[in-house]
């Protein structure tokens, strides 16, 4: 077993939206222990981000120029804590800076690296390599199949993502059933569906044929039941715990519910009498040590320790995923930088500018309080340098 090194408490300056400053103590890094055996009680994937070359032309509209060494090293960090990686998902900036060529290379490299180190990886399959904004349903099906076969050939598991093209082209729930039915029939192994809500992508409002979640859920169930075993699970990212529990209770036997609810994951993963959700979360990319320690506690049957470790992280996740929620990737990259997993606080498409200094300051405070800083001394040094760069006396 490997135990995280302890760090001395560190004081930092914080800044509010009105420019007023205060101080906070980042505390010490928690002594979480990496698992000696695979996690048992829950399946957990961290939806990982990509790390750009800080000196490259990663500006809005430019092709992504990725630091592959750091990007893959981050995935190995996740694997070392017993978690799987969900790659090329919205956390990796699909439709927000990660172009089609970079997506294909990410899937190929990530799948190859997972094989080398024994990691578990799934990857997003979408239609976003098609430039035309509006295409007919047959073209949506073909686009899905193109990415499906590429991802399967690369050796990654498949997460069938929600498609903007399908959202625009579909006129009824039957259209969704037709498209998913034909794509799932082409899959060589069972896949995970992904229901991404409009908080994450406004273009997906009314996905599965209705803005009413219960009605859309009926369509999802018909798709899963008609797939005859070709759906292994569904990731639900609606930020609606009640809706997730309702659909989870009706899933066919053997089909997992993967929570994508970054506001309510603590309760949804723990639930027992009514079942539980497994995890496929962008938040876990920023919280891999804590997520691992919490699931290890469940493996031991210690639900009190599970809550003790994971509950304090919930407020941090809610800050990272605060509205507009689709900019949560900035917080994930920011925490990666604070924890020393990347050289600079930068993102493809220039997205590191999507959150304010005050928003980031609150992330620093909450990360210190919940034990999400793996190296508080380094985090303090980097945060102080960012404040000074922005003219704040720190």
Secondary structure as UniProt FT lines:
FT   STRAND          11..15
FT   TURN            17..18
FT   STRAND          21..25
FT   STRAND          44..47
FT   TURN            54..55
FT   TURN            60..61
FT   HELIX           68..80
FT   TURN            81..82
FT   STRAND          84..87
FT   HELIX           90..92
FT   TURN            95..97
FT   HELIX           100..117
FT   STRAND          121..125
FT   TURN            128..129
FT   HELIX           137..154
FT   STRAND          157..160
FT   HELIX           164..169
FT   HELIX           173..185
FT   STRAND          191..196
FT   TURN            198..200
FT   HELIX           202..204
FT   TURN            205..206
FT   HELIX           207..209
FT   HELIX           213..226
FT   TURN            227..229
FT   STRAND          231..237
FT   HELIX           241..250
FT   TURN            253..254
FT   STRAND          256..259
FT   TURN            262..264
FT   HELIX           265..270
FT   TURN            273..274
FT   STRAND          278..281
FT   HELIX           283..286
FT   HELIX           288..299
FT   TURN            300..301
FT   HELIX           303..310
FT   TURN            311..312
FT   HELIX           313..320
FT   HELIX           325..327
FT   HELIX           328..338
FT   TURN            339..340
FT   HELIX           348..354
FT   HELIX           357..370
FT   HELIX           376..389
FT   TURN            390..391
//
